Amino acid sequence: SVDYLDFWLDVAQHMSLCRHYVRELRRSVLVATPDIEKTNSKRSSQILENIGDLESRPAGPSMYSTEKERDQDAQMSAFLREEQTQDSPHSGSGIARPSPQFSTPRDLTDSNSPSHTVARQDIRASAEKILYTFLLPGAEREITLPGSITQDVTTAIEEYGRDDPEVFDVAKDYVFQAMERDAFPGFLRMKALGNLIPPTLVMRLIIGLVSMFGAFWAAFILIFLDKSRQTRCWLILPFTVGVYFLSSYQYSLDPIMALIGYSEYTPFNFSRIREPYVRQLLAKRAMMVLAITILIDAALCVLFILVPGKRL
């Protein structure tokens, strides 16, 4: 899930890089470039003039874009392909793979900063970095995609020399759907319906089982030694600890921490929940879990404290 998210973010950053590059070129064509120079790339100039203003917008799946956004993205990709064809018609045959230390698009200066100019080599390097990091077999952070998608992207970049954003559209949409279908519900279950992480849950399961074993062992010993009910009141401690920790494991929720508004992000490190709706949701679940815990704990304690003793 983390690799899927990083791939999607890198593709979105690649799109932002392309937008900044085309926006700067369009500005130079419309404002600073003499008409005589435009004749050398008349078709590219026409595409640039027809694109319109490329405004920065939140990244999203291409299939959910508006008609205007899709048209602009298609025209931008067409321009980048046209420019790539003019520069090097067969540039994909001898491409050297970048080393893992090569800077990613995130390492570049903010694309909206006027002090940073994006070169065409930056776009090419960005596309190659995505390919060699996430898509090729045996890649450093290879993600699972249908073979046809991976093959199409690899062929487009390595053989045809493409680096326009449309190269990644199908892969990006597939990854978005995978995150929406699998990763996002899991994230909601873990953070919106619970406040504990898996390592802590395992620890609570072990402590809960040990406490319950000790509670039952002590309860039967006290009963068959015919100890007084006052002595058997000490059973409240192990039963309460055991039931509380097992309930926390079952619901992935520490009710006391949830009621005071804290959630666990790393082992034994609780941070305050900032989202009011999530805090309210966890508080309601915490009340339910606490009620179940008290009910089960009370039933066990009453049973083993009040049952008549008989010395064997």
C-alpha positions as CSV (number, residue, x, y, z in Angstrom):
1,S,0.0,0.0,0.0
2,V,2.8,2.4,0.8
3,D,4.5,1.7,-2.5
4,Y,1.2,2.2,-4.4
5,L,0.8,5.6,-2.7
6,D,4.4,6.6,-3.4
7,F,4.0,5.6,-7.1
8,W,0.8,7.6,-7.3
9,L,2.4,10.7,-5.7
10,D,5.4,10.4,-8.0
11,V,3.2,10.3,-11.1
12,A,1.2,13.3,-9.8
13,Q,4.5,15.1,-9.2
14,H,5.6,14.2,-12.8
15,M,2.4,15.7,-14.0
16,S,3.1,18.9,-12.1
17,L,6.6,19.0,-13.5
18,C,5.2,18.7,-17.0
19,R,2.7,21.5,-16.4
20,H,5.3,23.8,-15.1
21,Y,7.5,23.1,-18.1
22,V,4.7,23.6,-20.7
23,R,3.5,26.7,-18.9
24,E,6.9,28.3,-19.1
25,L,7.2,27.4,-22.7
26,R,3.8,28.8,-23.5
27,R,4.6,32.0,-21.8
28,S,7.8,32.4,-23.8
29,V,6.0,31.6,-27.0
30,L,3.1,34.1,-26.4
31,V,5.2,36.9,-24.9
32,A,8.9,36.7,-25.6
33,T,9.4,34.7,-28.8
34,P,9.5,36.6,-32.1
35,D,7.2,35.4,-34.9
36,I,10.1,34.4,-37.1
37,E,11.3,31.9,-34.6
38,K,7.9,30.3,-34.3
39,T,8.1,29.1,-37.9
40,N,10.7,26.5,-36.9
41,S,8.1,24.6,-34.9
42,K,4.8,25.9,-36.1
43,R,2.8,22.8,-35.1
44,S,4.3,22.9,-31.5
45,S,3.6,26.6,-31.2
46,Q,0.0,26.1,-32.3
47,I,-0.5,23.4,-29.6
48,L,1.0,25.6,-27.0
49,E,-1.3,28.5,-27.9
50,N,-4.3,26.2,-27.8
51,I,-3.6,24.7,-24.4
52,G,-4.7,27.7,-22.4
53,D,-3.6,28.5,-18.9
54,L,-2.4,25.4,-17.0
55,E,-3.5,26.1,-13.4
56,S,-2.1,24.1,-10.5
57,R,-4.8,21.8,-9.1
58,P,-5.0,18.9,-6.6
59,A,-3.8,15.7,-8.2
60,G,-6.5,13.1,-8.9
61,P,-7.2,10.1,-11.1
62,S,-7.3,10.9,-14.8
63,M,-10.7,9.2,-15.2
64,Y,-12.3,11.6,-12.8
65,S,-11.0,14.8,-14.4
66,T,-13.3,17.3,-15.9
67,E,-13.6,17.6,-19.7
68,K,-11.6,20.8,-19.7
69,E,-8.8,19.2,-17.6
70,R,-8.7,16.1,-19.8
71,D,-8.4,18.3,-23.0
72,Q,-5.6,20.3,-21.5
73,D,-3.8,17.2,-20.3
74,A,-4.2,15.6,-23.7
75,Q,-2.9,18.7,-25.5
76,M,0.0,18.9,-23.1
77,S,1.0,15.3,-23.7
78,A,0.6,15.8,-27.5
79,F,3.0,18.8,-27.3
80,L,5.6,16.8,-25.3
81,R,5.4,14.0,-27.7
82,E,5.8,16.4,-30.7
83,E,8.8,18.1,-29.1
84,Q,10.3,14.7,-28.2
85,T,9.9,13.6,-31.8
86,Q,11.6,16.7,-33.1
87,D,14.5,16.4,-30.7
88,S,15.3,12.7,-31.0
89,P,13.0,10.4,-33.0
90,H,14.7,7.3,-31.8
91,S,16.0,8.3,-28.4
92,G,14.7,5.3,-26.5
93,S,17.1,2.7,-27.8
94,G,20.2,3.6,-25.7
95,I,18.9,4.9,-22.5
96,A,21.0,4.3,-19.4
97,R,19.2,3.6,-16.2
98,P,19.6,6.2,-13.5
99,S,21.2,5.2,-10.3
100,P,19.1,4.8,-7.2
101,Q,20.7,8.0,-5.8
102,F,19.2,10.1,-8.7
103,S,17.1,12.8,-7.3
104,T,13.3,12.3,-7.6
105,P,10.9,15.0,-8.7
106,R,10.2,15.7,-5.1
107,D,13.8,16.8,-4.6
108,L,13.4,19.5,-7.1
109,T,12.4,23.1,-6.2
110,D,8.7,23.8,-6.0
111,S,7.3,23.8,-9.5
112,N,5.4,26.9,-8.7
113,S,8.5,28.8,-7.7
114,P,9.5,31.4,-10.3
115,S,13.2,30.9,-9.5
116,H,13.1,27.3,-10.8
117,T,13.1,26.5,-14.5
118,V,12.3,22.9,-15.5
119,A,14.4,21.5,-18.3
120,R,13.2,18.8,-20.6
121,Q,15.9,16.5,-19.2
122,D,14.1,16.8,-15.8
123,I,10.9,15.5,-17.3
124,R,12.8,12.6,-19.0
125,A,14.6,11.7,-15.8
126,S,11.4,11.9,-13.8
127,A,9.7,9.4,-16.1
128,E,12.7,7.0,-16.1
129,K,12.9,7.2,-12.3
130,I,9.3,6.1,-12.0
131,L,9.8,3.3,-14.4
132,Y,12.9,1.9,-12.9
133,T,11.8,2.4,-9.3
134,F,8.2,0.9,-9.4
135,L,7.4,-0.8,-12.7
136,L,10.3,-3.0,-14.0
137,P,10.6,-6.6,-12.8
138,G,12.9,-6.7,-9.8
139,A,12.7,-2.9,-9.3
140,E,13.6,-1.5,-5.9
141,R,10.0,-0.9,-5.0
142,E,8.2,-3.0,-7.6
143,I,4.4,-2.7,-7.5
144,T,1.9,-5.3,-8.7
145,L,0.2,-4.3,-11.9
146,P,-1.3,-6.3,-14.8
147,G,1.5,-7.4,-17.2
148,S,-0.1,-5.6,-20.1
149,I,0.0,-2.2,-18.3
150,T,3.7,-2.6,-17.2
151,Q,4.7,-3.7,-20.7
152,D,2.9,-0.8,-22.4
153,V,4.5,1.8,-20.1
154,T,8.0,0.2,-20.5
155,T,7.7,0.1,-24.3
156,A,6.5,3.7,-24.5
157,I,9.4,5.0,-22.4
158,E,12.3,2.8,-23.4
159,E,11.5,2.2,-27.1
160,Y,9.5,5.2,-28.2
161,G,11.2,7.7,-25.8
162,R,8.0,9.0,-24.4
163,D,7.9,10.9,-21.1
164,D,4.5,12.7,-21.3
165,P,2.0,12.2,-18.5
166,E,-0.4,10.1,-20.6
167,V,2.2,7.3,-20.4
168,F,1.2,6.6,-16.8
169,D,-2.5,7.3,-17.0
170,V,-3.7,3.6,-17.1
171,A,-1.2,2.6,-14.3
172,K,-2.2,5.6,-12.2
173,D,-5.9,4.9,-12.5
174,Y,-5.3,1.2,-11.7
175,V,-3.2,2.1,-8.6
176,F,-5.9,4.6,-7.4
177,Q,-8.6,2.0,-7.7
178,A,-6.4,-0.5,-5.8
179,M,-5.8,2.0,-3.0
180,E,-9.5,2.9,-2.9
181,R,-10.6,-0.7,-2.8
182,D,-8.0,-2.2,-0.4
183,A,-5.7,0.2,1.3
184,F,-8.1,3.0,2.2
185,P,-10.7,0.8,3.9
186,G,-7.9,-0.8,5.9
187,F,-6.6,2.7,6.9
188,L,-10.1,3.7,8.0
189,R,-10.5,0.6,10.1
190,M,-7.2,1.2,11.8
191,K,-7.4,4.9,12.4
192,A,-11.0,5.9,12.3
193,L,-12.4,2.8,14.2
194,G,-9.4,2.1,16.3
195,N,-6.4,3.7,18.0
196,L,-3.9,0.9,18.3
197,I,-1.3,-0.5,15.9
198,P,-0.7,-4.2,15.2
199,P,2.5,-4.7,17.4
200,T,0.6,-3.3,20.4
201,L,-2.4,-5.5,19.7
202,V,-0.3,-8.6,19.8
203,M,1.2,-7.6,23.1
204,R,-2.2,-6.9,24.5
205,L,-3.4,-10.3,23.4
206,I,-0.5,-12.0,25.2
207,I,-1.0,-10.0,28.4
208,G,-4.8,-10.5,28.3
209,L,-4.5,-14.3,27.9
210,V,-1.8,-14.6,30.6
211,S,-4.0,-12.5,33.0
212,M,-7.1,-14.5,32.3
213,F,-5.2,-17.8,32.8
214,G,-3.9,-16.4,36.1
215,A,-7.3,-15.2,37.1
216,F,-9.0,-18.6,36.5
217,W,-6.2,-20.5,38.1
218,A,-6.3,-18.3,41.2
219,A,-10.1,-18.4,41.3
220,F,-10.4,-22.2,41.3
221,I,-7.6,-22.5,43.9
222,L,-9.4,-20.0,46.2
223,I,-12.8,-21.8,45.7
224,F,-11.4,-25.2,46.4
225,L,-9.4,-24.0,49.4
226,D,-12.7,-22.5,50.7
227,K,-11.2,-19.0,51.1
228,S,-13.5,-16.2,52.3
229,R,-15.2,-13.9,49.8
230,Q,-13.2,-11.0,51.1
231,T,-10.0,-12.8,50.0
232,R,-11.5,-13.7,46.6
233,C,-12.1,-10.0,45.9
234,W,-8.5,-9.9,44.8
235,L,-9.7,-11.7,41.7
236,I,-11.0,-8.4,40.4
237,L,-7.5,-7.3,39.5
238,P,-6.5,-10.1,37.1
239,F,-9.9,-10.4,35.6
240,T,-10.1,-6.7,35.0
241,V,-6.7,-6.6,33.3
242,G,-7.4,-9.7,31.2
243,V,-10.8,-8.6,30.0
244,Y,-9.6,-5.0,29.3
245,F,-6.7,-6.1,27.2
246,L,-8.6,-8.8,25.3
247,S,-11.3,-6.2,24.5
248,S,-8.6,-3.8,23.3
249,Y,-7.3,-6.5,21.1
250,Q,-10.7,-7.5,19.8
251,Y,-11.7,-4.0,18.8
252,S,-8.2,-2.5,18.1
253,L,-9.1,0.2,20.6
254,D,-7.9,1.4,24.0
255,P,-11.1,2.9,25.3
256,I,-9.5,5.0,28.0
257,M,-7.0,6.6,25.6
258,A,-9.8,7.1,23.0
259,L,-11.9,8.9,25.5
260,I,-9.2,11.4,26.3
261,G,-8.5,11.8,22.6
262,Y,-5.3,10.0,21.9
263,S,-4.3,7.5,19.1
264,E,-1.1,5.4,18.8
265,Y,1.1,5.9,15.7
266,T,4.3,4.1,16.8
267,P,4.6,1.6,19.7
268,F,3.8,3.2,23.0
269,N,3.8,6.7,21.4
270,F,0.3,8.3,21.6
271,S,-0.5,11.5,19.9
272,R,-3.6,13.7,20.2
273,I,-6.3,13.1,17.5
274,R,-6.8,16.4,15.6
275,E,-9.8,15.5,13.5
276,P,-13.0,16.2,15.5
277,Y,-15.1,13.7,13.7
278,V,-12.6,10.9,14.2
279,R,-12.3,11.8,17.9
280,Q,-16.0,11.8,18.3
281,L,-16.3,8.4,16.5
282,L,-13.6,6.8,18.6
283,A,-15.2,8.2,21.8
284,K,-18.5,6.5,20.9
285,R,-16.8,3.2,20.2
286,A,-14.8,3.6,23.4
287,M,-18.0,3.9,25.4
288,M,-19.3,0.7,23.8
289,V,-16.1,-1.2,24.4
290,L,-15.9,0.0,28.0
291,A,-19.5,-1.0,28.6
292,I,-18.8,-4.5,27.2
293,T,-15.6,-4.8,29.3
294,I,-17.3,-3.8,32.5
295,L,-20.2,-6.2,31.9
296,I,-18.0,-9.2,31.2
297,D,-15.6,-8.3,34.1
298,A,-18.5,-7.9,36.5
299,A,-20.0,-11.2,35.5
300,L,-16.8,-13.1,36.0
301,C,-16.0,-11.4,39.3
302,V,-19.4,-12.0,40.8
303,L,-19.4,-15.6,39.7
304,F,-16.1,-16.5,41.2
305,I,-16.4,-14.3,44.3
306,L,-19.9,-15.3,45.3
307,V,-19.9,-19.0,44.4
308,P,-19.8,-21.2,47.6
309,G,-16.4,-22.6,48.4
310,K,-15.6,-26.2,49.2
311,R,-12.3,-27.4,50.5
312,L,-11.1,-30.6,48.8
